[in-house]
């Protein structure tokens, strides 16, 4: 029995579809150009955030607005 006093059912809580490793590896190595060490140390949440960022999306899913882009350009000017 589990700590909650309920028997664990085999397969319970397991997703019905496999994790898309091919896509994750392509993103990590091909798009983000991560080292193997950096890729395997990432959490899935970090990988998802990097995927959004690589696509030019913010956490809200929207591209940065004009003011946000101007602020980023001031903070990180081209040399």
KEFINU-844630 format. One record per atom (N, C-alpha, C): residue number from 0; residue in one letter; atom name; z, x, y. Coordinates in steps of 0.1 Angstrom, whole numbers. Example, Ala and Ser with C-alpha at 12.3 -4.5 7.8 and 13.67 -1.06 7.14 Angstrom:
  pos  code  site     zz     xx     yy
    0     A     N     78    132    -57
    0     A    CA     78    123    -45
    0     A     C     78    132    -33
    1     S     N     71    128    -22
    1     S    CA     71    137    -11
    1     S     C     79    129      0
***
This chain:
  pos  code  site     zz     xx     yy
    0     X     N      0      8    -12
    0     X    CA      0      0      0
    0     X     C      0      9     12
    1     X     N     -6      4     23
    1     X    CA     -6     11     35
    1     X     C      7      9     43
    2     X     N      8     16     54
    2     X    CA     21     16     62
    2     X     C     23      1     66
    3     X     N     12     -6     68
    3     X    CA     14    -20     73
    3     X     C     17    -29     61
    4     X     N     18    -24     49
    4     X    CA     22    -33     38
    4     X     C     10    -40     32
    5     X     N     -2    -35     34
    5     X    CA    -14    -42     30
    5     X     C    -22    -31     22
    6     X     N    -28    -36     11
    6     X    CA    -36    -27      3
    6     X     C    -49    -24     10
    7     X     N    -53    -11      9
    7     X    CA    -66     -7     16
    7     X     C    -77    -10      6
    8     X     N    -87    -17     11
    8     X    CA    -99    -21      3
    8     X     C   -109     -9      4
    9     X     N   -114     -4     -7
    9     X    CA   -124      7     -7
    9     X     C   -136      2      1
   10     X     N   -140     11     10
   10     X    CA   -152      8     19
   10     X     C   -149      1     31
   11     X     N   -136     -4     33
   11     X    CA   -132    -12     44
   11     X     C   -133     -2     57
   12     X     N   -139     -7     67
   12     X    CA   -139      1     80
   12     X     C   -150     11     80
   13     X     N   -158     12     69
   13     X    CA   -169     21     68
   13     X     C   -182     14     74
   14     X     N   -189     21     83
   14     X    CA   -201     14     88
   14     X     C   -211     11     77
   15     X     N   -219      1     79
   15     X    CA   -229     -3     69
   15     X     C   -241      5     70
   16     X     N   -243     13     80
   16     X    CA   -255     22     81
   16     X     C   -250     36     83
   17     X     N   -258     46     79
   17     X    CA   -253     60     80
   17     X     C   -255     65     94
   18     X     N   -247     75     98
   18     X    CA   -248     81    111
   18     X     C   -262     88    113
   19     X     N   -268     86    124
   19     X    CA   -281     92    126
   19     X     C   -281    107    129
   20     X     N   -278    115    119
   20     X    CA   -277    129    121
   20     X     C   -289    136    126
   21     X     N   -301    131    121
   21     X    CA   -314    138    126
   21     X     C   -315    136    141
   22     X     N   -312    124    146
   22     X    CA   -313    122    161
   22     X     C   -302    130    168
   23     X     N   -290    131    163
   23     X    CA   -279    138    169
   23     X     C   -282    153    170
   24     X     N   -288    158    159
   24     X    CA   -291    173    159
   24     X     C   -303    175    168
   25     X     N   -313    167    169
   25     X    CA   -324    169    178
   25     X     C   -319    168    192
   26     X     N   -310    159    195
   26     X    CA   -305    159    209
   26     X     C   -297    171    212
   27     X     N   -288    175    203
   27     X    CA   -279    186    206
   27     X     C   -286    199    207
   28     X     N   -296    202    198
   28     X    CA   -302    215    198
   28     X     C   -315    215    206
   29     X     N   -323    204    205
   29     X    CA   -336    203    212
   29     X     C   -335    200    227
   30     X     N   -327    190    230
   30     X    CA   -327    185    244
   30     X     C   -316    192    252
   31     X     N   -304    193    246
   31     X    CA   -293    199    253
   31     X     C   -292    214    252
   32     X     N   -299    219    242
   32     X    CA   -300    233    239
   32     X     C   -286    239    236
   33     X     N   -278    232    229
   33     X    CA   -264    237    225
   33     X     C   -265    247    214
   34     X     N   -255    256    214
   34     X    CA   -253    265    203
   34     X     C   -248    257    191
   35     X     N   -249    262    179
   35     X    CA   -243    255    168
   35     X     C   -228    253    170
   36     X     N   -221    264    175
   36     X    CA   -207    263    177
   36     X     C   -204    252    187
   37     X     N   -211    251    198
   37     X    CA   -208    241    208
   37     X     C   -211    227    203
   38     X     N   -222    225    195
   38     X    CA   -225    212    190
   38     X     C   -214    207    180
   39     X     N   -210    216    171
   39     X    CA   -201    211    161
   39     X     C   -187    209    166
   40     X     N   -184    215    178
   40     X    CA   -170    213    184
   40     X     C   -170    200    192
   41     X     N   -181    194    195
   41     X    CA   -182    182    203
   41     X     C   -176    170    196
   42     X     N   -170    161    203
   42     X    CA   -166    148    197
   42     X     C   -178    139    198
   43     X     N   -178    128    191
   43     X    CA   -189    118    192
   43     X     C   -190    112    206
   44     X     N   -178    111    212
   44     X    CA   -178    105    226
   44     X     C   -184    115    236
   45     X     N   -182    128    234
   45     X    CA   -188    138    242
   45     X     C   -203    139    240
   46     X     N   -207    138    228
   46     X    CA   -222    138    225
   46     X     C   -229    125    231
   47     X     N   -222    114    230
   47     X    CA   -228    102    237
   47     X     C   -229    103    252
   48     X     N   -219    109    258
   48     X    CA   -219    111    273
   48     X     C   -230    121    276
   49     X     N   -232    132    268
   49     X    CA   -242    141    271
   49     X     C   -256    135    269
   50     X     N   -257    126    260
   50     X    CA   -270    119    258
   50     X     C   -273    110    270
   51     X     N   -263    103    275
   51     X    CA   -265     95    287
   51     X     C   -269    104    299
   52     X     N   -262    115    300
   52     X    CA   -265    124    311
   52     X     C   -279    131    310
   53     X     N   -283    134    298
   53     X    CA   -296    140    296
   53     X     C   -307    130    300
   54     X     N   -304    117    298
   54     X    CA   -314    107    302
   54     X     C   -313    103    317
   55     X     N   -305    110    325
   55     X    CA   -304    107    339
   55     X     C   -296     94    342
   56     X     N   -287     91    332
   56     X    CA   -279     79    334
   56     X     C   -265     82    337
   57     X     N   -258     74    345
   57     X    CA   -244     76    347
   57     X     C   -236     68    337
   58     X     N   -223     69    337
   58     X    CA   -215     62    328
   58     X     C   -217     47    328
   59     X     N   -221     42    340
   59     X    CA   -224     27    341
   59     X     C   -238     24    335
   60     X     N   -246     34    332
   60     X    CA   -259     31    327
   60     X     C   -270     31    338
   61     X     N   -266     32    350
   61     X    CA   -275     32    362
   61     X     C   -278     46    366
   62     X     N   -290     49    371
   62     X    CA   -293     62    377
   62     X     C   -285     63    390
   63     X     N   -282     76    394
   63     X    CA   -274     77    406
   63     X     C   -282     72    418
   64     X     N   -274     66    428
   64     X    CA   -281     61    440
   64     X     C   -284     72    450
   65     X     N   -290     68    461
   65     X    CA   -294     78    471
   65     X     C   -283     86    476
   66     X     N   -271     79    480
   66     X    CA   -260     86    485
   66     X     C   -254     95    475
   67     X     N   -253     91    462
   67     X    CA   -247    100    452
   67     X     C   -256    112    450
   68     X     N   -269    110    450
   68     X    CA   -278    121    449
   68     X     C   -277    131    460
   69     X     N   -276    126    473
   69     X    CA   -275    134    484
   69     X     C   -262    142    484
   70     X     N   -251    136    479
   70     X    CA   -238    143    478
   70     X     C   -239    154    467
   71     X     N   -246    152    456
   71     X    CA   -248    162    446
   71     X     C   -257    173    452
   72     X     N   -267    170    459
   72     X    CA   -275    181    465
   72     X     C   -268    189    475
   73     X     N   -259    183    483
   73     X    CA   -250    191    492
   73     X     C   -240    200    484
   74     X     N   -235    195    474
   74     X    CA   -225    202    466
   74     X     C   -231    214    458
   75     X     N   -244    212    454
   75     X    CA   -251    222    445
   75     X     C   -265    225    451
   76     X     N   -265    231    463
   76     X    CA   -279    234    469
   76     X     C   -286    244    460
   77     X     N   -299    243    461
   77     X    CA   -308    253    455
   77     X     C   -307    266    463
   78     X     N   -307    277    456
   78     X    CA   -305    290    463
   78     X     C   -319    295    468
***
